[in-house]
């Protein structure tokens, strides 16, 4: 049966190249691990791996410490992993309940961890953390100073693993490592979601804005090199935040995040509330276009200096003029990153 499925799928790719998927969809996944439970303890769950997997995945992670992980933790670990994989520079992402609490870039991963954790220190208790580099003993000391549900990294030193295994505060923490894989994301994967009577299928949102890319600048003021670096960071993070989403960033770290809001203004106000006085001098990213100038007026009131957004609204010119009035740099990406 497996051989027949492969023949059918390959023939459809050759004969129906213009179609997204064939009329009959055969999916072949193998069980990678039993999960402790689903979103709730009364739900059973498991993690199935893709065939011919070559990219980074939880399915290939080595568990250095801890027992089976529940569904929600697996989702958060994957989200944190996807975020740090967006960056070539050393990066740390702290995630809880499907929301990136803090993301930071630093040459020293210890500093990156502290910056990411301290964006929302109270909420970070019980979060999961992903590193795109090696966790050393200095980092392990900081990790064990706060209760984390789980951490995942590409490498650990022996001293770090010894401390993570023995620390009392980390008694129940899972410690996972990506092993034996090229640090890359599997291309051409599908995103599936169960609905009544079937599944919704789409391509994964793998479209990236490379670091150093040239934005279409709609404002008279151009973003500085420093602002551009913060804008790219905010844009890469907002892609992974539930819509409507707003991310504030400064000095290569997120400062505040507004997630899963019906109204863009509400998402922005939540981000400002989390940022507090740190919003002054921040840049801001929206996952979708800005529809009205009142958002720009509000952003100026909180000290925003530059904004990145897809553009494409009927009032784009009006939005650009509002940015000019407030001396805010405005960059358009031409791509949307809704996430539901």
Phi, psi and omega in degrees: 000319180296320179295317179297321178298317180297316179298314181299313182295319181292321179294322179295323178298321182284319187273337184232057186294334182278345180274146178292311180217158178290170180295328175244126185257115175256126179242135182235106177236149177246145184291122179267322180196150169280134175269155184301315172192178182277210179300331176230156185301337181276359179255130175277154184204156176209162178247122179252135182266153177286151174289152177055041181291127177235344182269178179295138181200149172300333180299335182254010183282142175266130180270107178279335184199140176106165182263197180303143182263144176281168184303312183297321179293319178298319179297314181294320178298317179296318179298313179299320179295316179298324181293310183292337177286349177289343190243140173279330179282157176305129186219151176227137177233131176250123187231141176211132178052043175077012182234130173290112180283322180202140176225135181215148175245133178202148175300322178266115182294337175296312178297321179298317179298314181298318179295316180293318180295321188275002172298315176223076188299323180292316181289335183290346176294122181085015179272177170248153186227137176239139176240137176263020178214198183276133175268119180259176185298323178300319178292320180300323178299318179290322180298318183280354176282343179235147177283117174244142178290320183198154172227152177220139183210167178280332181206157173224145169280161179298322179296322178293315180297319179300317180290319180295328180282333188258340185295135182295320180294340181257020186303322183255008184280135173277138178238113184241151179224136173280121185236148170062023181230145171295138184285077181212159179265138179299129182272154173070026181274160182256151174250120183243141176221127180287136173226172180301120175085004180172203178226144169270135184233132175214164172291149174291151180279083183259005181286121184246155170256106186299151176299134182085005180293155181269117176276156169279112183268118184266348184260163175292321179283131177264142177294141175289170178300320179295316178296321180298319178297320178291323178297317179295318177300311181299321181293319180291330179280318184298334176302332185257011181253139180299139184279154349291143188228145175223136176232130174258142181216152177198139178055043176060038171209152174287148182245329179196145182228132172248120190232152169058045181249144177291326186248132181299322181296321178296318178300319181292318181295323176297316179299318179293322179297319179291325183285326183063221181293342180291351180294335180296123181089000179283160165257164186223139178240136173247140179283343179222176187293154176272120187273331188224152182289344179299333176294320178293318179300318179292319179299319179297323181298332181262006173088020178291136183253338181205149183227141173237134182201164183294324189079183180102003178278157177299331183258027180306317181296320178295321178296319178297319179294322177297320177296322178296320179300324183260006180057046178251133175283138182232119178246137179250135182262335183077010177222145181256151179229054172299145175216123182239000000 
